[in-house]
Amino acid sequence: MKRISILKYFILLFICISCGQKSSKKQNDIHSDKIEQNRESLNKKSEIDIEEIDEVKKENSTIKNYVCYTSDTNNSKKIWIGFNDSNRATEIRYKGQSESIPMKFVRNEYIEGGTSPTIIDYYDEIYNGKINGVYKLTKSGNWYYVTYKREKDDKEFNFTIDHTADNFSSTPCF
């Protein structure tokens, strides 16, 4: 009787270990597939196809108004951002640059609370057909903030609305 119980125990133990190894191998295979998919999507993330570029250009063709910002660390660094009829940022220009840079809307967040909600919009900066960085535009009441994260080195730059400028007009700040 004791031998039969021990034998049943070892058979059960063998079955559990065998099933565990199969499950572990299957999980490793699934995990490897996910890692490979993530690598592929990361490699493709920084490249934009022609159709997307054309779509961004079409969306950006009509600027309704401009908002001016000043760097939080250097008052001589200024930017303006153009917004379309849907109040989406479409392009940005740094003071001293001859051309503006297209922006592609990614997503937004809406946070309730305080005297007014906080709205955060995220945009990709498109330069030479690739994503060059990410802009985070934060609006809370009459305060507007921009955080730019450059893709090549993850360096961040912060800007705040310039309340002395002629914001929300149909002409750029500079």
PyMOL CGO cylinders between C-alpha atoms (Angstrom):
from pymol import cmd
from pymol.cgo import CYLINDER

trace = [
    CYLINDER, 0.00, 0.00, 0.00, 2.81, 2.34, 0.92, 0.3, 1, 1, 1, 1, 1, 1,
    CYLINDER, 2.81, 2.34, 0.92, 4.66, 1.50, -2.33, 0.3, 1, 1, 1, 1, 1, 1,
    CYLINDER, 4.66, 1.50, -2.33, 1.57, 2.23, -4.42, 0.3, 1, 1, 1, 1, 1, 1,
    CYLINDER, 1.57, 2.23, -4.42, 1.11, 5.62, -2.73, 0.3, 1, 1, 1, 1, 1, 1,
    CYLINDER, 1.11, 5.62, -2.73, 4.78, 6.48, -3.31, 0.3, 1, 1, 1, 1, 1, 1,
    CYLINDER, 4.78, 6.48, -3.31, 4.51, 5.31, -6.94, 0.3, 1, 1, 1, 1, 1, 1,
    CYLINDER, 4.51, 5.31, -6.94, 1.37, 7.44, -7.48, 0.3, 1, 1, 1, 1, 1, 1,
    CYLINDER, 1.37, 7.44, -7.48, 3.18, 10.40, -5.93, 0.3, 1, 1, 1, 1, 1, 1,
    CYLINDER, 3.18, 10.40, -5.93, 6.16, 10.03, -8.31, 0.3, 1, 1, 1, 1, 1, 1,
    CYLINDER, 6.16, 10.03, -8.31, 3.90, 9.61, -11.35, 0.3, 1, 1, 1, 1, 1, 1,
    CYLINDER, 3.90, 9.61, -11.35, 1.94, 12.72, -10.38, 0.3, 1, 1, 1, 1, 1, 1,
    CYLINDER, 1.94, 12.72, -10.38, 5.19, 14.61, -9.75, 0.3, 1, 1, 1, 1, 1, 1,
    CYLINDER, 5.19, 14.61, -9.75, 6.56, 13.51, -13.15, 0.3, 1, 1, 1, 1, 1, 1,
    CYLINDER, 6.56, 13.51, -13.15, 3.37, 14.65, -14.92, 0.3, 1, 1, 1, 1, 1, 1,
    CYLINDER, 3.37, 14.65, -14.92, 3.45, 18.05, -13.15, 0.3, 1, 1, 1, 1, 1, 1,
    CYLINDER, 3.45, 18.05, -13.15, 7.13, 18.63, -14.00, 0.3, 1, 1, 1, 1, 1, 1,
    CYLINDER, 7.13, 18.63, -14.00, 6.58, 17.53, -17.59, 0.3, 1, 1, 1, 1, 1, 1,
    CYLINDER, 6.58, 17.53, -17.59, 3.59, 19.86, -18.03, 0.3, 1, 1, 1, 1, 1, 1,
    CYLINDER, 3.59, 19.86, -18.03, 5.48, 22.70, -16.36, 0.3, 1, 1, 1, 1, 1, 1,
    CYLINDER, 5.48, 22.70, -16.36, 8.38, 22.32, -18.78, 0.3, 1, 1, 1, 1, 1, 1,
    CYLINDER, 8.38, 22.32, -18.78, 6.04, 22.35, -21.79, 0.3, 1, 1, 1, 1, 1, 1,
    CYLINDER, 6.04, 22.35, -21.79, 4.22, 25.41, -20.43, 0.3, 1, 1, 1, 1, 1, 1,
    CYLINDER, 4.22, 25.41, -20.43, 7.53, 27.15, -19.70, 0.3, 1, 1, 1, 1, 1, 1,
    CYLINDER, 7.53, 27.15, -19.70, 8.82, 26.41, -23.22, 0.3, 1, 1, 1, 1, 1, 1,
    CYLINDER, 8.82, 26.41, -23.22, 5.57, 27.72, -24.72, 0.3, 1, 1, 1, 1, 1, 1,
    CYLINDER, 5.57, 27.72, -24.72, 5.79, 30.90, -22.61, 0.3, 1, 1, 1, 1, 1, 1,
    CYLINDER, 5.79, 30.90, -22.61, 9.42, 31.39, -23.66, 0.3, 1, 1, 1, 1, 1, 1,
    CYLINDER, 9.42, 31.39, -23.66, 8.43, 31.00, -27.31, 0.3, 1, 1, 1, 1, 1, 1,
    CYLINDER, 8.43, 31.00, -27.31, 5.60, 33.54, -26.89, 0.3, 1, 1, 1, 1, 1, 1,
    CYLINDER, 5.60, 33.54, -26.89, 7.95, 35.90, -25.00, 0.3, 1, 1, 1, 1, 1, 1,
    CYLINDER, 7.95, 35.90, -25.00, 10.59, 35.62, -27.74, 0.3, 1, 1, 1, 1, 1, 1,
    CYLINDER, 10.59, 35.62, -27.74, 7.95, 36.39, -30.39, 0.3, 1, 1, 1, 1, 1, 1,
    CYLINDER, 7.95, 36.39, -30.39, 6.84, 39.49, -28.44, 0.3, 1, 1, 1, 1, 1, 1,
    CYLINDER, 6.84, 39.49, -28.44, 10.44, 40.70, -28.06, 0.3, 1, 1, 1, 1, 1, 1,
    CYLINDER, 10.44, 40.70, -28.06, 11.00, 40.31, -31.81, 0.3, 1, 1, 1, 1, 1, 1,
    CYLINDER, 11.00, 40.31, -31.81, 7.72, 42.15, -32.60, 0.3, 1, 1, 1, 1, 1, 1,
    CYLINDER, 7.72, 42.15, -32.60, 8.72, 44.98, -30.23, 0.3, 1, 1, 1, 1, 1, 1,
    CYLINDER, 8.72, 44.98, -30.23, 12.14, 45.25, -31.90, 0.3, 1, 1, 1, 1, 1, 1,
    CYLINDER, 12.14, 45.25, -31.90, 10.51, 45.44, -35.33, 0.3, 1, 1, 1, 1, 1, 1,
    CYLINDER, 10.51, 45.44, -35.33, 8.01, 48.08, -34.22, 0.3, 1, 1, 1, 1, 1, 1,
    CYLINDER, 8.01, 48.08, -34.22, 10.75, 50.16, -32.57, 0.3, 1, 1, 1, 1, 1, 1,
    CYLINDER, 10.75, 50.16, -32.57, 12.79, 50.08, -35.78, 0.3, 1, 1, 1, 1, 1, 1,
    CYLINDER, 12.79, 50.08, -35.78, 9.73, 51.12, -37.82, 0.3, 1, 1, 1, 1, 1, 1,
    CYLINDER, 9.73, 51.12, -37.82, 8.60, 53.76, -35.27, 0.3, 1, 1, 1, 1, 1, 1,
    CYLINDER, 8.60, 53.76, -35.27, 11.11, 56.37, -36.32, 0.3, 1, 1, 1, 1, 1, 1,
    CYLINDER, 11.11, 56.37, -36.32, 10.31, 56.06, -40.03, 0.3, 1, 1, 1, 1, 1, 1,
    CYLINDER, 10.31, 56.06, -40.03, 7.18, 57.57, -41.52, 0.3, 1, 1, 1, 1, 1, 1,
    CYLINDER, 7.18, 57.57, -41.52, 5.81, 56.39, -44.85, 0.3, 1, 1, 1, 1, 1, 1,
    CYLINDER, 5.81, 56.39, -44.85, 4.94, 58.71, -47.74, 0.3, 1, 1, 1, 1, 1, 1,
    CYLINDER, 4.94, 58.71, -47.74, 1.16, 58.43, -47.14, 0.3, 1, 1, 1, 1, 1, 1,
    CYLINDER, 1.16, 58.43, -47.14, 1.54, 59.56, -43.54, 0.3, 1, 1, 1, 1, 1, 1,
    CYLINDER, 1.54, 59.56, -43.54, 3.72, 62.51, -44.61, 0.3, 1, 1, 1, 1, 1, 1,
    CYLINDER, 3.72, 62.51, -44.61, 1.12, 63.53, -47.21, 0.3, 1, 1, 1, 1, 1, 1,
    CYLINDER, 1.12, 63.53, -47.21, -1.65, 63.23, -44.59, 0.3, 1, 1, 1, 1, 1, 1,
    CYLINDER, -1.65, 63.23, -44.59, 0.31, 65.45, -42.18, 0.3, 1, 1, 1, 1, 1, 1,
    CYLINDER, 0.31, 65.45, -42.18, 0.95, 68.02, -44.94, 0.3, 1, 1, 1, 1, 1, 1,
    CYLINDER, 0.95, 68.02, -44.94, -2.76, 68.08, -45.84, 0.3, 1, 1, 1, 1, 1, 1,
    CYLINDER, -2.76, 68.08, -45.84, -3.79, 68.48, -42.20, 0.3, 1, 1, 1, 1, 1, 1,
    CYLINDER, -3.79, 68.48, -42.20, -1.16, 71.18, -41.71, 0.3, 1, 1, 1, 1, 1, 1,
    CYLINDER, -1.16, 71.18, -41.71, -2.09, 73.21, -44.79, 0.3, 1, 1, 1, 1, 1, 1,
    CYLINDER, -2.09, 73.21, -44.79, -4.50, 75.51, -42.94, 0.3, 1, 1, 1, 1, 1, 1,
    CYLINDER, -4.50, 75.51, -42.94, -3.21, 77.33, -39.88, 0.3, 1, 1, 1, 1, 1, 1,
    CYLINDER, -3.21, 77.33, -39.88, -5.86, 79.26, -37.99, 0.3, 1, 1, 1, 1, 1, 1,
    CYLINDER, -5.86, 79.26, -37.99, -3.73, 80.77, -35.24, 0.3, 1, 1, 1, 1, 1, 1,
    CYLINDER, -3.73, 80.77, -35.24, -0.31, 80.83, -33.60, 0.3, 1, 1, 1, 1, 1, 1,
    CYLINDER, -0.31, 80.83, -33.60, 0.86, 80.60, -30.01, 0.3, 1, 1, 1, 1, 1, 1,
    CYLINDER, 0.86, 80.60, -30.01, 4.26, 81.95, -28.93, 0.3, 1, 1, 1, 1, 1, 1,
    CYLINDER, 4.26, 81.95, -28.93, 6.46, 80.32, -26.29, 0.3, 1, 1, 1, 1, 1, 1,
    CYLINDER, 6.46, 80.32, -26.29, 9.71, 81.22, -24.53, 0.3, 1, 1, 1, 1, 1, 1,
    CYLINDER, 9.71, 81.22, -24.53, 12.30, 78.75, -23.22, 0.3, 1, 1, 1, 1, 1, 1,
    CYLINDER, 12.30, 78.75, -23.22, 12.20, 78.22, -19.45, 0.3, 1, 1, 1, 1, 1, 1,
    CYLINDER, 12.20, 78.22, -19.45, 16.01, 78.35, -19.27, 0.3, 1, 1, 1, 1, 1, 1,
    CYLINDER, 16.01, 78.35, -19.27, 16.91, 80.94, -21.92, 0.3, 1, 1, 1, 1, 1, 1,
    CYLINDER, 16.91, 80.94, -21.92, 14.58, 83.90, -22.66, 0.3, 1, 1, 1, 1, 1, 1,
    CYLINDER, 14.58, 83.90, -22.66, 16.16, 84.45, -26.09, 0.3, 1, 1, 1, 1, 1, 1,
    CYLINDER, 16.16, 84.45, -26.09, 15.03, 81.00, -27.30, 0.3, 1, 1, 1, 1, 1, 1,
    CYLINDER, 15.03, 81.00, -27.30, 11.54, 81.32, -28.71, 0.3, 1, 1, 1, 1, 1, 1,
    CYLINDER, 11.54, 81.32, -28.71, 9.18, 79.13, -30.70, 0.3, 1, 1, 1, 1, 1, 1,
    CYLINDER, 9.18, 79.13, -30.70, 5.76, 79.46, -32.24, 0.3, 1, 1, 1, 1, 1, 1,
    CYLINDER, 5.76, 79.46, -32.24, 3.29, 76.67, -32.89, 0.3, 1, 1, 1, 1, 1, 1,
    CYLINDER, 3.29, 76.67, -32.89, 0.60, 76.91, -35.56, 0.3, 1, 1, 1, 1, 1, 1,
    CYLINDER, 0.60, 76.91, -35.56, -2.83, 75.39, -34.91, 0.3, 1, 1, 1, 1, 1, 1,
    CYLINDER, -2.83, 75.39, -34.91, -5.48, 74.37, -37.47, 0.3, 1, 1, 1, 1, 1, 1,
    CYLINDER, -5.48, 74.37, -37.47, -9.28, 74.79, -37.34, 0.3, 1, 1, 1, 1, 1, 1,
    CYLINDER, -9.28, 74.79, -37.34, -9.54, 71.67, -35.16, 0.3, 1, 1, 1, 1, 1, 1,
    CYLINDER, -9.54, 71.67, -35.16, -7.15, 73.27, -32.64, 0.3, 1, 1, 1, 1, 1, 1,
    CYLINDER, -7.15, 73.27, -32.64, -4.46, 70.69, -33.42, 0.3, 1, 1, 1, 1, 1, 1,
    CYLINDER, -4.46, 70.69, -33.42, -0.84, 71.77, -33.59, 0.3, 1, 1, 1, 1, 1, 1,
    CYLINDER, -0.84, 71.77, -33.59, 0.37, 71.44, -37.16, 0.3, 1, 1, 1, 1, 1, 1,
    CYLINDER, 0.37, 71.44, -37.16, 3.85, 72.95, -37.25, 0.3, 1, 1, 1, 1, 1, 1,
    CYLINDER, 3.85, 72.95, -37.25, 6.49, 74.58, -35.11, 0.3, 1, 1, 1, 1, 1, 1,
    CYLINDER, 6.49, 74.58, -35.11, 9.24, 77.06, -35.84, 0.3, 1, 1, 1, 1, 1, 1,
    CYLINDER, 9.24, 77.06, -35.84, 12.23, 77.97, -33.73, 0.3, 1, 1, 1, 1, 1, 1,
    CYLINDER, 12.23, 77.97, -33.73, 13.36, 81.61, -33.83, 0.3, 1, 1, 1, 1, 1, 1,
    CYLINDER, 13.36, 81.61, -33.83, 16.24, 81.86, -36.27, 0.3, 1, 1, 1, 1, 1, 1,
    CYLINDER, 16.24, 81.86, -36.27, 15.16, 78.93, -38.43, 0.3, 1, 1, 1, 1, 1, 1,
    CYLINDER, 15.16, 78.93, -38.43, 14.04, 79.57, -41.99, 0.3, 1, 1, 1, 1, 1, 1,
    CYLINDER, 14.04, 79.57, -41.99, 11.49, 76.73, -42.16, 0.3, 1, 1, 1, 1, 1, 1,
    CYLINDER, 11.49, 76.73, -42.16, 8.84, 75.36, -39.86, 0.3, 1, 1, 1, 1, 1, 1,
    CYLINDER, 8.84, 75.36, -39.86, 8.79, 71.68, -38.85, 0.3, 1, 1, 1, 1, 1, 1,
    CYLINDER, 8.79, 71.68, -38.85, 5.63, 69.57, -39.32, 0.3, 1, 1, 1, 1, 1, 1,
    CYLINDER, 5.63, 69.57, -39.32, 3.97, 67.99, -36.30, 0.3, 1, 1, 1, 1, 1, 1,
    CYLINDER, 3.97, 67.99, -36.30, 1.81, 64.85, -36.33, 0.3, 1, 1, 1, 1, 1, 1,
    CYLINDER, 1.81, 64.85, -36.33, -0.86, 64.37, -33.66, 0.3, 1, 1, 1, 1, 1, 1,
    CYLINDER, -0.86, 64.37, -33.66, -0.39, 61.18, -31.61, 0.3, 1, 1, 1, 1, 1, 1,
    CYLINDER, -0.39, 61.18, -31.61, -2.80, 61.25, -28.66, 0.3, 1, 1, 1, 1, 1, 1,
    CYLINDER, -2.80, 61.25, -28.66, -4.19, 63.39, -25.88, 0.3, 1, 1, 1, 1, 1, 1,
    CYLINDER, -4.19, 63.39, -25.88, -5.09, 63.21, -22.20, 0.3, 1, 1, 1, 1, 1, 1,
    CYLINDER, -5.09, 63.21, -22.20, -7.82, 65.07, -20.33, 0.3, 1, 1, 1, 1, 1, 1,
    CYLINDER, -7.82, 65.07, -20.33, -7.36, 65.54, -16.58, 0.3, 1, 1, 1, 1, 1, 1,
    CYLINDER, -7.36, 65.54, -16.58, -10.21, 67.03, -14.55, 0.3, 1, 1, 1, 1, 1, 1,
    CYLINDER, -10.21, 67.03, -14.55, -9.67, 68.96, -11.36, 0.3, 1, 1, 1, 1, 1, 1,
    CYLINDER, -9.67, 68.96, -11.36, -8.77, 72.37, -10.03, 0.3, 1, 1, 1, 1, 1, 1,
    CYLINDER, -8.77, 72.37, -10.03, -10.32, 75.49, -11.48, 0.3, 1, 1, 1, 1, 1, 1,
    CYLINDER, -10.32, 75.49, -11.48, -9.93, 74.20, -15.02, 0.3, 1, 1, 1, 1, 1, 1,
    CYLINDER, -9.93, 74.20, -15.02, -9.09, 70.87, -16.62, 0.3, 1, 1, 1, 1, 1, 1,
    CYLINDER, -9.09, 70.87, -16.62, -5.61, 70.05, -17.90, 0.3, 1, 1, 1, 1, 1, 1,
    CYLINDER, -5.61, 70.05, -17.90, -5.38, 68.98, -21.52, 0.3, 1, 1, 1, 1, 1, 1,
    CYLINDER, -5.38, 68.98, -21.52, -2.20, 67.30, -22.75, 0.3, 1, 1, 1, 1, 1, 1,
    CYLINDER, -2.20, 67.30, -22.75, -1.59, 66.66, -26.44, 0.3, 1, 1, 1, 1, 1, 1,
    CYLINDER, -1.59, 66.66, -26.44, 1.31, 64.63, -27.80, 0.3, 1, 1, 1, 1, 1, 1,
    CYLINDER, 1.31, 64.63, -27.80, 2.83, 65.19, -31.25, 0.3, 1, 1, 1, 1, 1, 1,
    CYLINDER, 2.83, 65.19, -31.25, 5.65, 63.64, -33.24, 0.3, 1, 1, 1, 1, 1, 1,
    CYLINDER, 5.65, 63.64, -33.24, 8.07, 66.03, -34.87, 0.3, 1, 1, 1, 1, 1, 1,
    CYLINDER, 8.07, 66.03, -34.87, 8.56, 64.98, -38.50, 0.3, 1, 1, 1, 1, 1, 1,
    CYLINDER, 8.56, 64.98, -38.50, 11.92, 65.90, -40.01, 0.3, 1, 1, 1, 1, 1, 1,
    CYLINDER, 11.92, 65.90, -40.01, 13.23, 64.46, -43.29, 0.3, 1, 1, 1, 1, 1, 1,
    CYLINDER, 13.23, 64.46, -43.29, 10.52, 61.78, -43.21, 0.3, 1, 1, 1, 1, 1, 1,
    CYLINDER, 10.52, 61.78, -43.21, 11.45, 60.52, -39.73, 0.3, 1, 1, 1, 1, 1, 1,
    CYLINDER, 11.45, 60.52, -39.73, 10.32, 61.13, -36.19, 0.3, 1, 1, 1, 1, 1, 1,
    CYLINDER, 10.32, 61.13, -36.19, 12.90, 63.48, -34.75, 0.3, 1, 1, 1, 1, 1, 1,
    CYLINDER, 12.90, 63.48, -34.75, 11.33, 63.97, -31.32, 0.3, 1, 1, 1, 1, 1, 1,
    CYLINDER, 11.33, 63.97, -31.32, 8.11, 64.25, -29.34, 0.3, 1, 1, 1, 1, 1, 1,
    CYLINDER, 8.11, 64.25, -29.34, 6.25, 67.36, -28.21, 0.3, 1, 1, 1, 1, 1, 1,
    CYLINDER, 6.25, 67.36, -28.21, 4.01, 67.39, -25.17, 0.3, 1, 1, 1, 1, 1, 1,
    CYLINDER, 4.01, 67.39, -25.17, 1.66, 70.40, -25.19, 0.3, 1, 1, 1, 1, 1, 1,
    CYLINDER, 1.66, 70.40, -25.19, -0.03, 71.06, -21.85, 0.3, 1, 1, 1, 1, 1, 1,
    CYLINDER, -0.03, 71.06, -21.85, -2.93, 73.51, -21.44, 0.3, 1, 1, 1, 1, 1, 1,
    CYLINDER, -2.93, 73.51, -21.44, -4.31, 74.48, -18.07, 0.3, 1, 1, 1, 1, 1, 1,
    CYLINDER, -4.31, 74.48, -18.07, -6.44, 77.60, -17.85, 0.3, 1, 1, 1, 1, 1, 1,
    CYLINDER, -6.44, 77.60, -17.85, -4.58, 80.38, -19.65, 0.3, 1, 1, 1, 1, 1, 1,
    CYLINDER, -4.58, 80.38, -19.65, -1.18, 78.68, -19.18, 0.3, 1, 1, 1, 1, 1, 1,
    CYLINDER, -1.18, 78.68, -19.18, 0.31, 76.68, -22.02, 0.3, 1, 1, 1, 1, 1, 1,
    CYLINDER, 0.31, 76.68, -22.02, 3.49, 74.63, -21.74, 0.3, 1, 1, 1, 1, 1, 1,
    CYLINDER, 3.49, 74.63, -21.74, 5.61, 72.74, -24.24, 0.3, 1, 1, 1, 1, 1, 1,
    CYLINDER, 5.61, 72.74, -24.24, 8.05, 69.96, -23.45, 0.3, 1, 1, 1, 1, 1, 1,
    CYLINDER, 8.05, 69.96, -23.45, 10.15, 68.70, -26.33, 0.3, 1, 1, 1, 1, 1, 1,
    CYLINDER, 10.15, 68.70, -26.33, 12.06, 65.42, -26.01, 0.3, 1, 1, 1, 1, 1, 1,
    CYLINDER, 12.06, 65.42, -26.01, 14.70, 64.99, -28.70, 0.3, 1, 1, 1, 1, 1, 1,
    CYLINDER, 14.70, 64.99, -28.70, 14.83, 61.38, -29.90, 0.3, 1, 1, 1, 1, 1, 1,
    CYLINDER, 14.83, 61.38, -29.90, 18.58, 61.07, -30.55, 0.3, 1, 1, 1, 1, 1, 1,
    CYLINDER, 18.58, 61.07, -30.55, 19.63, 61.76, -26.94, 0.3, 1, 1, 1, 1, 1, 1,
    CYLINDER, 19.63, 61.76, -26.94, 16.37, 62.01, -24.92, 0.3, 1, 1, 1, 1, 1, 1,
    CYLINDER, 16.37, 62.01, -24.92, 17.26, 65.59, -23.94, 0.3, 1, 1, 1, 1, 1, 1,
    CYLINDER, 17.26, 65.59, -23.94, 14.25, 67.65, -22.85, 0.3, 1, 1, 1, 1, 1, 1,
    CYLINDER, 14.25, 67.65, -22.85, 13.53, 71.31, -23.53, 0.3, 1, 1, 1, 1, 1, 1,
    CYLINDER, 13.53, 71.31, -23.53, 10.75, 73.25, -21.77, 0.3, 1, 1, 1, 1, 1, 1,
    CYLINDER, 10.75, 73.25, -21.77, 8.84, 76.31, -22.96, 0.3, 1, 1, 1, 1, 1, 1,
    CYLINDER, 8.84, 76.31, -22.96, 6.03, 78.42, -21.48, 0.3, 1, 1, 1, 1, 1, 1,
    CYLINDER, 6.03, 78.42, -21.48, 3.50, 80.61, -23.28, 0.3, 1, 1, 1, 1, 1, 1,
    CYLINDER, 3.50, 80.61, -23.28, 4.70, 84.18, -23.80, 0.3, 1, 1, 1, 1, 1, 1,
    CYLINDER, 4.70, 84.18, -23.80, 1.79, 86.25, -22.48, 0.3, 1, 1, 1, 1, 1, 1,
    CYLINDER, 1.79, 86.25, -22.48, 3.39, 89.45, -23.84, 0.3, 1, 1, 1, 1, 1, 1,
    CYLINDER, 3.39, 89.45, -23.84, 3.13, 88.19, -27.45, 0.3, 1, 1, 1, 1, 1, 1,
    CYLINDER, 3.13, 88.19, -27.45, 0.12, 88.50, -29.74, 0.3, 1, 1, 1, 1, 1, 1,
    CYLINDER, 0.12, 88.50, -29.74, -1.08, 84.91, -29.22, 0.3, 1, 1, 1, 1, 1, 1,
    CYLINDER, -1.08, 84.91, -29.22, -3.98, 83.28, -31.07, 0.3, 1, 1, 1, 1, 1, 1,
    CYLINDER, -3.98, 83.28, -31.07, -3.57, 85.65, -34.01, 0.3, 1, 1, 1, 1, 1, 1,
    CYLINDER, -3.57, 85.65, -34.01, -3.43, 84.64, -37.65, 0.3, 1, 1, 1, 1, 1, 1,
    CYLINDER, -3.43, 84.64, -37.65, 0.19, 85.77, -38.04, 0.3, 1, 1, 1, 1, 1, 1,
    CYLINDER, 0.19, 85.77, -38.04, 3.29, 84.09, -36.59, 0.3, 1, 1, 1, 1, 1, 1,
    CYLINDER, 3.29, 84.09, -36.59, 5.16, 85.64, -33.68, 0.3, 1, 1, 1, 1, 1, 1,
    CYLINDER, 5.16, 85.64, -33.68, 8.38, 86.17, -35.67, 0.3, 1, 1, 1, 1, 1, 1,
]
cmd.load_cgo(trace, "trace")
